[in-house]
């Protein structure tokens, strides 16, 4: 994948959800290989799992 640059203004103030969606929709498609696609799918699935804090450990709803 190509290296992404972060602009200074992006670090100072996070974008709103609607701004982020508009930014993503305006981007040109980026082609990835099969391994990268699987990694993105796994990351997305993990971020959607229910997470519960219990005492000193985190329980993931699997």
VOPAGU-2260 file (C-alpha; in pm, 1 decimal, decimal comma):
REM VOPAGU-2260
SITE   aa  ch    i         X         Y         Z
SITE  UNK   A    0       0,0       0,0       0,0
SITE  UNK   A    1     107,3     355,7     -58,9
SITE  UNK   A    2     227,6     555,9     238,1
SITE  UNK   A    3     -38,5     791,1     374,2
SITE  UNK   A    4      50,4    1142,2     484,1
SITE  UNK   A    5    -129,2    1308,5     772,8
SITE  UNK   A    6    -197,6    1678,2     749,7
SITE  UNK   A    7    -137,3    1899,6    1053,4
SITE  UNK   A    8    -502,2    2006,4    1066,9
SITE  UNK   A    9    -609,1    1640,1    1091,8
SITE  UNK   A   10    -416,7    1601,7    1416,4
SITE  UNK   A   11    -558,0    1918,3    1572,6
SITE  UNK   A   12    -929,0    1852,7    1523,2
SITE  UNK   A   13   -1091,6    1518,3    1443,4
SITE  UNK   A   14   -1337,5    1516,6    1154,8
SITE  UNK   A   15   -1708,4    1473,7    1214,4
SITE  UNK   A   16   -1864,7    1154,3    1086,4
SITE  UNK   A   17   -2027,8    1328,8     789,9
SITE  UNK   A   18   -1697,7    1495,5     698,2
SITE  UNK   A   19   -1516,4    1161,9     720,3
SITE  UNK   A   20   -1778,0     990,8     499,2
SITE  UNK   A   21   -1754,2    1270,3     239,9
SITE  UNK   A   22   -1373,5    1240,0     243,9
SITE  UNK   A   23   -1388,1     864,5     186,7
SITE  UNK   A   24   -1645,7     896,4     -91,3
SITE  UNK   A   25   -1429,9    1155,8    -269,7
SITE  UNK   A   26   -1123,2     928,5    -276,4
SITE  UNK   A   27   -1024,7     734,5    -584,3
SITE  UNK   A   28   -1053,9     355,1    -551,0
SITE  UNK   A   29    -745,4     184,2    -413,4
SITE  UNK   A   30    -684,1    -168,2    -533,4
SITE  UNK   A   31    -560,6    -416,2    -274,9
SITE  UNK   A   32    -456,3    -778,6    -293,0
SITE  UNK   A   33    -642,5   -1074,0    -142,3
SITE  UNK   A   34    -432,0   -1081,2     176,6
SITE  UNK   A   35    -493,0    -712,8     244,5
SITE  UNK   A   36    -867,4    -762,9     188,8
SITE  UNK   A   37    -876,0   -1047,4     443,4
SITE  UNK   A   38    -686,7    -835,5     695,3
SITE  UNK   A   39    -932,2    -546,7     652,3
SITE  UNK   A   40   -1229,6    -782,3     691,4
SITE  UNK   A   41   -1086,5    -929,6    1011,0
SITE  UNK   A   42   -1013,2    -582,9    1151,9
SITE  UNK   A   43   -1366,3    -465,0    1071,4
SITE  UNK   A   44   -1524,1    -774,8    1226,8
SITE  UNK   A   45   -1314,9    -736,8    1542,4
SITE  UNK   A   46   -1414,4    -372,4    1581,3
SITE  UNK   A   47   -1784,0    -466,6    1571,1
SITE  UNK   A   48   -1761,4    -726,7    1849,1
SITE  UNK   A   49   -1916,8    -631,9    2180,1
SITE  UNK   A   50   -1650,6    -533,7    2431,1
SITE  UNK   A   51   -1714,6    -544,6    2805,6
SITE  UNK   A   52   -1479,2    -433,6    3080,1
SITE  UNK   A   53   -1485,6    -678,9    3372,3
SITE  UNK   A   54   -1255,3    -613,6    3668,3
SITE  UNK   A   55    -901,5    -625,4    3530,8
SITE  UNK   A   56    -971,6    -789,1    3193,2
SITE  UNK   A   57   -1168,4    -722,2    2874,9
SITE  UNK   A   58   -1427,3    -972,4    2758,3
SITE  UNK   A   59   -1499,3    -985,1    2386,0
SITE  UNK   A   60   -1842,9   -1108,8    2287,4
SITE  UNK   A   61   -1760,1   -1403,6    2060,8
